[in-house]
Amino acid sequence: MITDVTKNIHMRDYLNIISRRKWLVISFFLITVTLVTVTSFMQKKVYRATATVIVDVEGPSVLAVKDVVKLGETNYFAYRDYIETQQEIIRGRRTAYRVMKNLGLIKKEEFSESKDPIQTLLEKVKVELLRDTRIINVRAEDNDPNLASRIANEFAKVYVDSNIAMKMKMSQDAQDWLGKEVDIQKKKVREAELKLQAYKEQNSIVSIENQEAMIDDGLAKLNSSYLAAQERRIGAETTYNSLIDSSGNVAMENLPSLLTDNKSLQLLKDDYLKQEALLVEYKKIYKYKHPKMIKLSENIDYLKSRLKSEIGNEYNSAVAEEKKFKMALAEQKKEALGLERKIIEYSALDREVETNDRILEIVLNRLKETSISSQIQANNVRVQDLAEPPIKPIKPKKRINIILSMIVGLMGGIVLAFFRDYMDISLKNPNEIASVLQIPLLGSVPKVKLDGNRIRKKADIDRVVEKDSASLASEAYRSIRTNLLFSLNHSGSSKSIVVTSSVPKEGKSITAVNLALMIANSGERVLLVDADMRRPRLHTVFNDDNSIGLTQFLSKEADFESVVKPSGIDNLSIVTSGGTIGSSAELISSEQMKIFIEKASSGFSKIIFDTPPIALVTDAALLSSICTGVLLIAEGGRATKDLLIKSKGLLEKVDAKILGVIVNNISLTSDSSYQQYYYGKTYGKT
């Protein structure tokens, strides 16, 4: 039995795809290359001119300014934002408008007909920062090399001029603002000074410092006097409390310890102590009622009264003096606090005058600096190199375009070929067909073409084995015959073989005819039967009458001998269909068909039935169920996986023995290794 083919993906398979689709690849390649080449030669030449501009972080320092940190020295991101802003300014619409106006570009047809002339101009310009530098390239592209250089140079010049003009304008604006601010600050200073003077006059302030010193000095003196009065009052109070008891009487026993600075009180104390001493002496000599004793007692009582009065007066005087100094001190403090409030208001007015003076001074100094700097303003951008008219165009790059088109055309054609092959669901490789069906490949037949020699007309193709026995097709049928005989194990008994296909026009009739011719040539008696009663063809191949055939036998209108006709070829007889009818399936499945096969088997070693496509009608399936085997015909490049599997399934449902598959109309290519197909490398014995 012929074994199945194990398919291995090889580089040859990909090359075969390209070979099969070579005209698609060639067409895509030629179209791509032709279009690109024609476009490249028709495209206008484009020239590019480049002017370079250097953008410093700031202009050269003309005025020495301390503590100035240059942009970019400490903050890279700030400088990056700055340089990117400058790039946008260069390619801005304002810059483009000035360039267009300066060069008179609006008069050119390209710009005058444009809806947005400025945008048209900007599309010609590219601004790029040279990596790791402060150099900006201003590139202009145009069909005219001179105009390209003029545009690039004008963009650079307009940018530089506008940059210094902007600085000058900013300086002038700053001067104007500072001049107005000076007038405002002068007015503020004047108003503050007048307000301070009015306050001084209102509060009779000549010198706030002297007035403050006088109040402080008086406060210090009053405080000292108050403390002295307080000390005196405390002393007087102590004396009073020690000599005058709670009843208001003088405690004379405490008189000796009295210490006082009051001279009158001291004299009274001394007189009293003397009288007390004299009383002690008199008591030793006189009685109480003695005139001297009475007079001395009166003197003592008088002195007591005087002491009490003097002590009370001194205490009251000390209290009054303390109260007076206390009130004076409070008044002085009140005056001092009032002065402090005046000082606060005075200081506020004075600070306002001082602040306005300082601001006025700052504004005046800044006005002078701005005035000077505006007269010697330095530009931080400058044109490094002016663009020169380019000699060679940058577009079109014909050589590169053509080379790339050849690469793209070739690769695109190959991709398209693989895509078409992927989308093509038909099976072209015989081994692939056998692999899908999982049945033996008996062989494959190449496409037969008219050669004007032995194959002169289309009818000759139907009997190519007879017309051209040395052709590749004949060799293919010879190989198929050999493989088929091996598969039948050289059985001596008659074998009935059904030849069918999935769909019409896959070459089943041609295969049946040529296979019958090839087996007959080997010496076996072969009966070729046209069992396609719907579209019979066998009678046209052998140019025979189709009035009597298989239909008449199955309908019992004719006997076996009358329907079997000679073909004109040794060992080969034919049975035509006998005309078309509507009930072919019933005739084929009848007992008369089995009788036909029995009669044919008695006289022929091989019976080959040409049947309708199995995927369309049931005739082939019904006949296959009562025959020895089935040959399935598939056309390379047309057969699909689904139809083949469906056909095989229909045969398996009726328990038909599938002998193998034969692939028709194989296209021969230089790398197709056709010999492996028609010599049948995949057959073997069961």
C-alpha positions as CSV (number, residue, x, y, z in Angstrom):
1,M,0.0,0.0,0.0
2,I,1.3,3.4,-0.8
3,T,2.3,5.3,2.4
4,D,1.5,9.0,3.2
5,V,3.9,11.8,2.7
6,T,5.3,13.6,5.8
7,K,5.7,17.2,4.9
8,N,8.7,19.2,6.2
9,I,8.8,22.9,5.8
10,H,12.0,23.8,3.9
11,M,13.5,26.8,2.3
12,R,12.6,25.3,-1.0
13,D,8.9,25.6,-0.1
14,Y,9.3,29.4,0.3
15,L,11.2,29.6,-3.0
16,N,8.5,27.6,-4.7
17,I,5.9,30.1,-3.5
18,I,8.0,33.0,-4.9
19,S,8.5,31.0,-8.1
20,R,4.7,30.4,-8.5
21,R,4.0,34.1,-7.8
22,K,7.0,35.3,-9.8
23,W,4.9,37.5,-12.1
24,L,3.2,39.1,-9.2
25,V,6.6,39.8,-7.6
26,I,8.0,41.1,-10.9
27,S,5.0,43.2,-11.6
28,F,5.0,44.8,-8.1
29,F,8.8,45.4,-8.4
30,L,8.5,47.0,-11.8
31,I,5.6,49.2,-10.9
32,T,7.2,50.4,-7.7
33,V,10.6,51.1,-9.4
34,T,9.0,52.8,-12.4
35,L,6.7,55.0,-10.2
36,V,9.6,56.0,-7.9
37,T,12.0,56.6,-10.8
38,V,9.5,58.7,-12.8
39,T,8.5,60.6,-9.7
40,S,12.1,61.3,-8.8
41,F,12.9,62.6,-12.3
42,M,9.8,64.7,-12.5
43,Q,10.2,66.1,-9.0
44,K,11.6,69.6,-8.9
45,K,15.1,70.0,-7.3
46,V,15.1,71.3,-3.8
47,Y,18.1,73.2,-2.4
48,R,18.9,73.8,1.3
49,A,20.8,76.8,2.7
50,T,21.8,77.1,6.3
51,A,22.6,80.2,8.4
52,T,23.9,79.8,12.0
53,V,23.0,82.0,14.9
54,I,24.7,82.0,18.3
55,V,22.4,82.5,21.3
56,D,24.3,83.5,24.5
57,V,22.6,83.4,27.8
58,E,22.9,87.2,28.1
59,G,24.7,90.0,26.4
60,P,28.3,91.1,27.3
61,S,28.4,92.9,30.7
62,V,28.9,96.6,30.0
63,L,27.8,97.8,33.4
64,A,29.3,96.0,36.4
65,V,26.5,94.6,38.4
66,K,27.3,92.6,41.4
67,D,25.6,89.3,42.5
68,V,24.2,88.6,39.0
69,V,23.7,84.9,38.3
70,K,23.7,84.1,34.6
71,L,20.9,82.0,33.2
72,G,22.0,78.5,32.5
73,E,25.0,78.6,34.8
74,T,23.0,77.1,37.7
75,N,19.8,75.9,36.1
76,Y,20.1,73.8,32.9
77,F,16.3,73.3,32.6
78,A,15.8,77.1,32.7
79,Y,18.3,77.6,29.9
80,R,16.8,74.8,27.9
81,D,13.4,76.5,28.1
82,Y,15.0,79.7,27.1
83,I,16.8,78.3,24.1
84,E,13.7,76.4,23.0
85,T,11.7,79.7,23.3
86,Q,14.3,81.4,21.0
87,Q,13.8,78.6,18.4
88,E,10.1,79.2,18.5
89,I,10.6,83.0,18.1
90,I,12.8,82.4,15.0
91,R,10.2,80.3,13.3
92,G,7.3,82.4,14.6
93,R,4.8,84.0,12.3
94,R,5.9,87.5,13.3
95,T,9.4,86.7,12.1
96,A,8.1,85.1,8.9
97,Y,5.9,88.1,8.2
98,R,8.9,90.5,8.4
99,V,11.0,88.2,6.2
100,M,8.3,88.0,3.6
101,K,7.9,91.8,3.7
102,N,11.7,92.4,3.5
103,L,12.2,90.0,0.6
104,G,9.0,90.9,-1.2
105,L,8.0,87.2,-1.3
106,I,4.3,88.0,-1.5
107,K,4.8,88.9,-5.2
108,K,5.9,85.4,-6.0
109,E,3.2,83.1,-7.5
110,E,3.9,80.4,-4.9
111,F,2.9,82.7,-2.0
112,S,0.4,85.0,-3.7
113,E,-1.8,82.0,-4.6
114,S,-1.5,80.4,-1.1
115,K,-4.4,80.8,1.4
116,D,-1.8,81.3,4.1
117,P,1.4,82.7,2.6
118,I,3.1,82.9,6.0
119,Q,2.5,79.2,6.7
120,T,3.8,78.4,3.2
121,L,7.0,80.2,4.0
122,L,7.3,78.6,7.4
123,E,7.0,75.2,5.8
124,K,10.3,76.0,4.0
125,V,12.2,76.8,7.2
126,K,13.5,74.5,9.9
127,V,15.2,75.6,13.1
128,E,17.4,73.2,14.9
129,L,19.7,73.5,17.9
130,L,23.1,72.0,17.4
131,R,23.6,69.4,20.1
132,D,25.6,70.5,23.2
133,T,26.1,74.0,21.8
134,R,24.4,77.4,21.7
135,I,24.4,77.4,18.0
136,I,21.0,77.4,16.2
137,N,20.9,76.3,12.5
138,V,18.3,78.2,10.4
139,R,17.6,76.1,7.3
140,A,15.6,77.1,4.3
141,E,14.6,74.9,1.4
142,D,13.5,76.1,-2.0
143,N,13.7,75.2,-5.7
144,D,15.8,78.3,-6.2
145,P,19.2,78.0,-4.4
146,N,19.6,81.8,-4.3
147,L,16.2,82.3,-2.7
148,A,16.9,79.5,-0.2
149,S,20.0,81.3,1.0
150,R,18.2,84.7,1.1
151,I,15.4,83.3,3.2
152,A,17.8,81.6,5.6
153,N,19.9,84.8,6.0
154,E,16.8,87.0,6.3
155,F,15.3,84.8,9.1
156,A,18.6,85.0,11.0
157,K,19.0,88.8,10.5
158,V,15.3,89.6,11.4
159,Y,15.7,87.5,14.5
160,V,18.9,89.2,15.6
161,D,17.5,92.7,14.8
162,S,14.2,92.0,16.6
163,N,16.1,90.7,19.6
164,I,18.1,94.0,20.1
165,A,15.0,96.0,19.2
166,M,13.0,94.2,21.8
167,K,15.8,94.9,24.4
168,M,15.8,98.6,23.4
169,K,12.1,98.8,23.6
170,M,12.2,97.2,27.0
171,S,14.8,99.6,28.2
172,Q,12.8,102.6,26.9
173,D,9.7,101.3,28.5
174,A,11.6,100.8,31.7
175,Q,12.9,104.4,31.4
176,D,9.5,105.8,30.9
177,W,8.1,103.8,33.8
178,L,11.0,104.8,36.1
179,G,10.6,108.5,35.1
180,K,6.9,108.4,36.1
181,E,7.9,106.5,39.3
182,V,10.4,109.2,40.2
183,D,7.7,111.9,40.0
184,I,5.4,109.8,42.1
185,Q,8.1,109.1,44.7
186,K,9.0,112.8,44.9
187,K,5.4,113.7,45.5
188,K,5.2,111.0,48.2
189,V,8.4,112.4,49.9
190,R,7.0,115.9,49.9
191,E,3.7,114.8,51.3
192,A,5.4,112.8,54.1
193,E,7.7,115.7,55.0
194,L,4.7,118.1,55.2
195,K,2.8,115.7,57.3
196,L,5.7,115.3,59.7
197,Q,6.1,119.1,60.0
198,A,2.4,119.6,60.7
199,Y,2.6,117.1,63.4
200,K,5.6,118.8,65.0
201,E,3.8,122.1,64.9
202,Q,0.6,120.7,66.3
203,N,2.4,119.1,69.2
204,S,4.9,121.9,69.8
205,I,7.8,119.6,69.1
206,V,11.1,121.4,68.4
207,S,13.4,118.6,69.2
208,I,11.8,115.3,70.2
209,E,15.2,114.1,71.6
210,N,15.6,117.2,74.0
211,Q,12.0,117.0,75.1
212,E,12.3,113.3,75.8
213,A,15.5,113.9,77.8
214,M,13.9,116.7,79.9
215,I,10.9,114.5,80.8
216,D,13.2,111.6,81.6
217,D,15.3,113.8,83.9
218,G,12.3,115.3,85.7
219,L,10.9,111.8,86.1
220,A,14.1,110.6,87.7
221,K,14.2,113.6,90.1
222,L,10.6,113.2,91.1
223,N,11.0,109.6,91.6
224,S,14.1,110.3,93.9
225,S,12.1,112.9,95.9
226,Y,9.1,110.6,96.2
227,L,11.3,107.9,97.5
228,A,12.9,110.3,100.1
229,A,9.4,111.5,101.1
230,Q,8.2,107.9,101.4
231,E,11.2,107.2,103.6
232,R,10.5,110.2,105.8
233,R,6.8,109.3,106.1
234,I,7.8,105.7,107.1
235,G,10.1,107.2,109.8
236,A,7.5,109.6,111.1
237,E,4.9,106.8,111.0
238,T,7.2,104.6,113.0
239,T,7.8,107.3,115.6
240,Y,4.1,108.1,115.8
241,N,3.2,104.5,116.2
242,S,5.8,104.0,119.0
243,L,4.9,107.1,121.1
244,I,1.1,107.4,120.5
245,D,-0.9,104.4,121.7
246,S,-4.3,103.4,120.4
247,S,-6.0,105.7,123.0
248,G,-4.1,108.8,121.7
249,N,-1.9,109.1,124.7
250,V,1.8,109.6,124.6
251,A,3.8,106.5,125.7
252,M,6.5,108.5,127.4
253,E,8.4,105.2,128.3
254,N,9.4,104.9,124.6
255,L,10.6,108.5,124.5
256,P,14.2,107.7,125.3
257,S,14.5,105.5,122.2
258,L,13.1,108.1,119.9
259,L,15.5,108.9,117.1
260,T,14.5,111.8,114.9
261,D,16.0,114.5,112.8
262,N,13.4,117.0,113.9
263,K,15.3,119.6,116.0
264,S,12.1,120.9,117.7
265,L,11.1,117.4,118.6
266,Q,14.6,116.7,119.8
267,L,14.6,119.8,122.0
268,L,11.2,118.9,123.4
269,K,12.5,115.3,124.1
270,D,15.5,116.7,125.9
271,D,13.4,119.1,128.0
272,Y,11.0,116.4,128.8
273,L,13.7,114.0,129.9
274,K,15.3,116.8,132.0
275,Q,11.9,117.6,133.7
276,E,11.4,113.9,134.3
277,A,14.8,113.7,135.9
278,L,14.0,116.8,138.0
279,L,10.7,115.2,139.0
280,V,12.5,112.2,140.4
281,E,14.7,114.6,142.5
282,Y,11.7,116.6,143.7
283,K,9.9,113.5,144.8
284,K,12.6,112.9,147.1
285,I,12.3,116.3,148.7
286,Y,8.7,117.6,148.1
287,K,5.2,116.3,148.4
288,Y,2.8,116.2,145.4
289,K,1.0,119.3,146.4
290,H,4.1,121.3,146.8
291,P,4.1,124.4,144.5
292,K,7.3,123.3,142.8
293,M,5.9,119.8,142.3
294,I,2.7,121.3,140.9
295,K,4.6,123.6,138.6
296,L,7.0,120.9,137.5
297,S,4.0,118.6,136.8
298,E,2.4,121.3,134.8
299,N,5.6,121.7,132.8
300,I,5.8,118.0,132.2
301,D,2.2,117.9,131.0
302,Y,2.9,120.9,128.7
303,L,5.9,119.1,127.3
304,K,3.8,116.0,126.8
305,S,1.2,118.0,124.9
306,R,3.9,119.6,122.8
307,L,5.5,116.3,122.1
308,K,2.2,114.8,121.0
309,S,1.4,117.8,118.8
310,E,4.9,117.9,117.3
311,I,4.9,114.1,116.6
312,G,1.5,114.4,115.0
313,N,2.5,117.4,112.9
314,E,5.6,115.7,111.7
315,Y,3.7,112.5,110.7
316,N,1.0,114.5,108.9
317,S,3.7,116.6,107.2
318,A,5.5,113.5,106.0
319,V,2.3,111.9,104.7
320,A,1.3,115.1,102.9
321,E,4.8,115.5,101.4
322,E,4.7,111.8,100.2
323,K,1.3,112.3,98.7
324,K,2.4,115.5,96.9
325,F,5.5,113.8,95.4
326,K,3.4,110.7,94.5
327,M,0.9,112.9,92.6
328,A,3.7,114.8,90.9
329,L,5.4,111.5,89.9
330,A,2.1,110.2,88.5
331,E,1.6,113.4,86.5
332,Q,5.2,113.2,85.2
333,K,4.6,109.6,84.2
334,K,1.4,110.5,82.4
335,E,3.3,113.2,80.5
336,A,6.1,110.7,79.7
337,L,3.5,108.2,78.3
338,G,2.0,111.0,76.3
339,L,5.4,111.8,74.9
340,E,5.9,108.1,74.1
341,R,2.7,108.1,72.0
342,K,3.9,111.2,70.3
343,I,7.3,109.6,69.7
344,I,5.6,106.6,68.1
345,E,3.6,108.7,65.7
346,Y,6.6,110.9,65.1
347,S,8.8,107.9,64.4
348,A,6.2,106.5,62.0
349,L,6.0,109.8,60.1
350,D,9.8,110.1,60.2
351,R,10.2,106.5,58.9
352,E,7.8,107.2,56.1
353,V,9.9,110.2,55.1
354,E,13.0,108.1,55.3
355,T,11.5,105.2,53.3
356,N,10.2,107.5,50.6
357,D,13.6,109.1,50.4
358,R,15.3,105.7,50.1
359,I,12.9,104.5,47.4
360,L,13.3,107.8,45.5
361,E,17.1,107.3,45.7
362,I,16.8,103.7,44.4
363,V,14.5,104.7,41.5
364,L,16.7,107.6,40.6
365,N,19.8,105.4,40.5
366,R,17.9,102.7,38.5
367,L,16.7,105.4,36.1
368,K,20.3,106.6,35.6
369,E,21.5,103.0,35.0
370,T,18.7,102.2,32.6
371,S,19.4,105.4,30.7
372,I,23.1,104.6,30.4
373,S,22.5,100.9,29.5
374,S,19.9,101.8,26.8
375,Q,22.5,103.9,25.1
376,I,25.1,101.1,25.1
377,Q,22.7,98.1,24.8
378,A,24.5,94.8,23.9
379,N,22.8,91.9,22.0
380,N,23.1,88.4,23.3
381,V,22.4,86.8,19.8
382,R,24.4,87.2,16.7
383,V,24.7,85.7,13.2
384,Q,27.7,83.4,13.1
385,D,27.6,82.3,9.5
386,L,25.5,83.6,6.6
387,A,24.0,81.0,4.3
388,E,25.5,80.7,0.8
389,P,23.6,79.5,-2.3
390,P,23.9,75.7,-2.3
391,I,25.4,74.0,-5.3
392,K,23.8,70.5,-5.0
393,P,20.2,69.9,-4.3
394,I,19.1,67.8,-1.4
395,K,16.0,66.5,-3.2
396,P,15.3,64.4,-5.1
397,K,17.9,61.8,-4.2
398,K,17.4,59.8,-7.4
399,R,20.0,57.1,-6.7
400,I,18.9,56.5,-3.2
401,N,15.2,56.6,-4.2
402,I,15.7,54.1,-7.0
403,I,17.8,51.8,-4.7
404,L,15.2,52.0,-2.0
405,S,12.4,51.5,-4.5
406,M,14.1,48.3,-5.8
407,I,14.4,47.1,-2.2
408,V,10.9,48.0,-1.3
409,G,9.6,46.7,-4.6
410,L,11.3,43.4,-4.2
411,M,10.4,43.0,-0.5
412,G,6.9,44.2,-1.1
413,G,6.4,41.9,-4.1
414,I,7.6,38.9,-2.0
415,V,5.4,39.9,0.9
416,L,2.4,40.3,-1.5
417,A,3.3,36.9,-3.0
418,F,3.3,35.3,0.4
419,F,0.0,37.1,1.3
420,R,-1.6,36.0,-1.9
421,D,-0.4,32.5,-1.3
422,Y,-1.7,32.6,2.3
423,M,-5.1,33.8,1.1
424,D,-5.2,31.2,-1.6
425,I,-6.9,28.2,0.0
426,S,-6.2,25.9,-3.0
427,L,-3.7,23.1,-2.6
428,K,-1.0,23.0,-5.3
429,N,1.6,20.6,-4.0
430,P,0.7,16.9,-4.6
431,N,2.4,15.9,-1.4
432,E,0.3,18.5,0.4
433,I,-2.9,17.1,-1.0
434,A,-1.9,13.6,0.0
435,S,-1.0,14.9,3.5
436,V,-4.4,16.6,3.9
437,L,-6.3,13.5,2.8
438,Q,-4.1,11.0,4.6
439,I,-4.3,8.7,1.6
440,P,-1.5,7.5,-0.8
441,L,-0.4,9.7,-3.6
442,L,-0.4,7.5,-6.7
443,G,1.2,10.2,-8.8
444,S,0.7,13.5,-10.5
445,V,0.2,14.6,-14.1
446,P,1.7,17.7,-15.5
447,K,-0.3,20.2,-17.5
448,V,-0.5,19.2,-21.1
449,K,-0.3,21.9,-23.7
450,L,-0.7,22.0,-27.5
451,D,2.8,21.6,-29.1
452,G,1.8,21.7,-32.8
453,N,3.5,18.4,-33.3
454,R,1.9,15.4,-31.8
455,I,-0.6,17.3,-29.7
456,R,-2.2,19.5,-32.3
457,K,-5.7,19.9,-31.1
458,K,-7.6,19.8,-27.8
459,A,-9.0,16.3,-28.5
460,D,-5.4,14.9,-28.5
461,I,-5.0,15.9,-24.9
462,D,-7.7,13.5,-23.9
463,R,-5.7,10.6,-25.3
464,V,-2.2,11.9,-24.7
465,V,-0.9,8.4,-23.8
466,E,-1.8,7.3,-27.3
467,K,-0.8,10.5,-29.2
468,D,2.5,11.1,-27.4
469,S,3.8,8.1,-25.5
470,A,7.1,9.8,-24.8
471,S,5.7,12.9,-23.1
472,L,6.0,13.7,-19.4
473,A,2.2,13.2,-19.1
474,S,2.5,9.7,-20.6
475,E,5.3,8.9,-18.2
476,A,3.2,10.2,-15.4
477,Y,0.3,7.9,-16.3
478,R,2.8,5.0,-16.7
479,S,4.0,5.7,-13.1
480,I,0.4,5.9,-11.9
481,R,-0.4,2.6,-13.6
482,T,2.5,0.9,-11.9
483,N,1.6,2.3,-8.5
484,L,-2.0,1.3,-8.9
485,L,-1.1,-2.3,-9.9
486,F,1.2,-2.5,-6.8
487,S,-1.7,-1.3,-4.6
488,L,-3.9,-4.0,-6.0
489,N,-1.2,-6.6,-5.3
490,H,-1.4,-7.9,-8.9
491,S,-4.6,-9.6,-8.3
492,G,-5.6,-11.8,-11.1
493,S,-9.3,-11.3,-10.6
494,S,-11.2,-8.5,-12.2
495,K,-11.2,-5.2,-10.3
496,S,-13.7,-2.5,-10.7
497,I,-12.3,1.0,-10.1
498,V,-14.3,4.2,-9.7
499,V,-12.6,7.4,-10.9
500,T,-14.1,10.6,-9.3
501,S,-13.3,14.1,-8.2
502,S,-14.6,16.7,-5.8
503,V,-15.8,19.2,-8.4
504,P,-16.2,19.3,-12.2
505,K,-13.3,19.9,-14.6
506,E,-10.5,18.5,-12.4
507,G,-9.5,16.0,-15.2
508,K,-11.2,12.8,-13.9
509,S,-12.4,11.8,-17.4
510,I,-9.0,12.4,-19.0
511,T,-7.4,10.4,-16.2
512,A,-9.9,7.5,-16.6
513,V,-9.2,7.4,-20.4
514,N,-5.4,7.6,-20.2
515,L,-5.2,5.2,-17.3
516,A,-7.4,2.7,-19.2
517,L,-5.2,3.1,-22.2
518,M,-2.0,2.6,-20.2
519,I,-3.3,-0.5,-18.5
520,A,-4.5,-1.9,-21.8
521,N,-1.0,-1.3,-23.2
522,S,0.3,-3.6,-20.5
523,G,-1.7,-6.5,-21.9
524,E,-4.7,-6.5,-19.6
525,R,-8.2,-6.4,-20.9
526,V,-9.8,-3.1,-19.8
527,L,-13.4,-2.0,-19.9
528,L,-13.8,1.8,-19.7
529,V,-17.4,2.8,-18.6
530,D,-18.9,6.3,-18.7
531,A,-21.0,6.3,-15.5
532,D,-21.5,10.1,-15.7
533,M,-25.1,10.1,-17.0
534,R,-25.6,13.8,-16.4
535,R,-22.6,15.1,-18.4
536,P,-21.3,12.2,-20.4
537,R,-18.0,12.7,-22.3
538,L,-16.5,9.3,-23.1
539,H,-18.3,9.0,-26.5
540,T,-16.7,12.3,-27.7
541,V,-13.2,11.2,-26.7
542,F,-13.6,8.0,-28.8
543,N,-15.9,9.6,-31.4
544,D,-18.5,7.0,-30.9
545,D,-22.4,6.9,-30.9
546,N,-24.0,7.4,-27.5
547,S,-27.5,6.2,-28.4
548,I,-27.0,2.8,-26.6
549,G,-25.0,2.5,-23.4
550,L,-25.0,2.0,-19.6
551,T,-28.3,3.6,-19.2
552,Q,-30.0,1.2,-21.5
553,F,-28.5,-1.8,-19.8
554,L,-29.5,-0.6,-16.3
555,S,-33.0,0.1,-17.7
556,K,-33.1,-3.4,-19.2
557,E,-33.5,-2.0,-22.6
558,A,-30.3,-3.6,-23.9
559,D,-28.1,-6.6,-23.0
560,F,-24.5,-6.5,-22.0
561,E,-23.0,-7.5,-25.3
562,S,-24.8,-4.7,-27.1
563,V,-23.6,-1.9,-24.9
564,V,-19.9,-3.0,-24.9
565,K,-18.2,-1.4,-27.9
566,P,-14.6,-1.7,-29.2
567,S,-12.5,1.4,-28.8
568,G,-10.2,0.8,-31.7
569,I,-7.3,0.1,-29.3
570,D,-6.1,-3.3,-28.4
571,N,-7.4,-4.7,-25.1
572,L,-9.6,-1.7,-24.5
573,S,-13.4,-1.7,-24.8
574,I,-15.8,1.1,-23.8
575,V,-19.3,1.5,-22.5
576,T,-20.8,5.0,-23.1
577,S,-23.4,6.5,-20.9
578,G,-26.3,6.0,-23.3
579,G,-27.8,9.4,-22.9
580,T,-28.8,11.6,-19.9
581,I,-31.7,10.9,-17.6
582,G,-33.0,12.3,-14.4
583,S,-32.9,9.1,-12.3
584,S,-29.2,8.2,-12.6
585,A,-28.7,7.6,-8.8
586,E,-31.6,5.0,-8.8
587,L,-30.1,3.2,-11.8
588,I,-26.6,3.0,-10.3
589,S,-27.9,1.7,-6.9
590,S,-30.1,-0.9,-8.6
591,E,-29.4,-4.7,-8.8
592,Q,-28.8,-4.3,-12.5
593,M,-25.6,-2.4,-11.8
594,K,-24.3,-5.4,-9.8
595,I,-25.2,-7.6,-12.7
596,F,-23.3,-5.3,-15.0
597,I,-20.2,-5.5,-12.8
598,E,-20.4,-9.3,-12.6
599,K,-20.7,-9.7,-16.4
600,A,-17.8,-7.2,-16.9
601,S,-15.6,-9.0,-14.5
602,S,-16.0,-12.3,-16.4
603,G,-14.5,-10.8,-19.5
604,F,-12.2,-8.0,-18.3
605,S,-9.4,-7.8,-15.7
606,K,-10.0,-4.1,-15.0
607,I,-13.2,-2.1,-15.1
608,I,-12.8,1.7,-14.9
609,F,-15.8,3.8,-14.2
610,D,-15.8,7.6,-15.0
611,T,-18.3,9.1,-12.5
612,P,-19.7,12.6,-11.7
613,P,-18.0,14.7,-9.0
614,I,-18.7,13.1,-5.6
615,A,-19.2,16.4,-3.7
616,L,-22.1,17.4,-6.0
617,V,-24.1,14.2,-6.6
618,T,-24.4,10.8,-5.0
619,D,-23.7,8.7,-8.1
620,A,-20.0,8.2,-7.4
621,A,-20.6,7.4,-3.7
622,L,-23.3,4.8,-4.6
623,L,-21.1,3.2,-7.3
624,S,-18.0,3.2,-4.9
625,S,-19.9,1.1,-2.4
626,I,-20.1,-1.8,-4.8
627,C,-16.8,-1.5,-6.6
628,T,-13.3,-2.7,-5.7
629,G,-11.7,0.7,-5.1
630,V,-11.9,4.4,-5.8
631,L,-9.4,6.8,-7.3
632,L,-9.8,10.4,-6.2
633,I,-8.7,13.1,-8.7
634,A,-7.6,16.5,-7.6
635,E,-6.4,19.4,-9.7
636,G,-3.3,21.2,-8.4
637,G,-3.9,24.8,-7.7
638,R,-7.7,24.4,-7.7
639,A,-8.5,21.7,-5.1
640,T,-9.2,23.0,-1.6
641,K,-8.7,21.4,1.7
642,D,-12.4,21.6,2.7
643,L,-13.7,20.0,-0.6
644,L,-11.1,17.2,-0.5
645,I,-11.9,16.3,3.1
646,K,-15.6,16.5,2.3
647,S,-15.1,14.1,-0.6
648,K,-13.1,11.7,1.4
649,G,-15.7,11.7,4.1
650,L,-18.5,10.9,1.6
651,L,-16.5,7.9,0.4
652,E,-15.8,6.7,3.9
653,K,-19.5,6.8,4.8
654,V,-20.2,4.2,2.1
655,D,-17.2,2.1,3.2
656,A,-15.5,2.7,-0.2
657,K,-11.9,1.5,-0.5
658,I,-9.8,4.6,-1.5
659,L,-6.9,3.4,-3.5
660,G,-5.2,6.8,-3.7
661,V,-5.2,10.3,-5.1
662,I,-4.0,11.5,-8.5
663,V,-3.1,15.2,-8.9
664,N,-3.8,16.7,-12.3
665,N,-2.5,19.8,-14.1
666,I,0.7,20.3,-12.1
667,S,2.7,23.4,-13.4
668,L,6.3,22.4,-14.0
669,T,8.9,24.8,-12.6
670,S,12.6,24.7,-12.5
671,D,12.6,23.8,-8.8
672,S,9.4,21.8,-8.6
673,S,11.2,18.4,-8.6
674,Y,8.5,17.0,-10.7
675,Q,10.0,13.5,-10.8
676,Q,9.2,12.9,-7.2
677,Y,5.5,13.3,-8.1
678,Y,5.0,11.2,-11.2
679,Y,7.5,8.5,-10.2
680,G,5.5,8.3,-6.9
681,K,8.2,8.4,-4.1
682,T,5.4,8.0,-1.6
683,Y,4.0,4.6,-2.5
684,G,4.6,1.3,-0.7
685,K,3.2,-2.1,0.0
686,T,0.5,-2.9,2.5
